[in-house]
């Protein structure tokens, strides 16, 4: 009598066996995934701590900065948290990076952490440009967004020169740095820009969402129906 195992040729069995082994995650993959998840939670918590520093300042608004598609960037996306801080001092795209216990060296556009040079400053500038383009498109006029790099960690920070067009601070000093900026917009304008930033259509490049000076807002379909 021929058993069921004898009906399976060794060639077929080996092929299926290799396929199962290929899709089965190994211990190393599992550790990498767990480490990435822990890092993502740590960065998110760091961003939350930085954002809450502005809660005690009147007329300041903190809104989410949606993540860009990593494939649209020139460089791989970095683990970071980001948000918009909008207040009398203007509009700021805050990019939060957690350097942990590592020492940080700052020299103009160069940020060195443990001998590596992650693209923190270029990423902060990209976030600000993207936010500025989205808000400008929604309100119909130029909105300047200043990039901010907020560092979170216990490692020492050595400063040998700061970038000219990007603010760099620790998350503990973020609220004081932004609140000390001279007044550029009124509290009502800050509140309106915050409302625009919270609207999902603002971040859709293909949408025709527009915020009007009287405070009303409409999509392209609503404007065509009204006309």
Helices and strands as residue ranges (DSSP letters): G 5-7, H 10-23, H 27-52, E 61-64, G 70-72, E 81-87, E 90-100, E 104-108, E 110-113, H 120-139, E 145-153, E 157-162, E 166-170, G 171-173, H 174-179, H 187-198, G 200-203, E 210-211, E 217-218, H 220-226
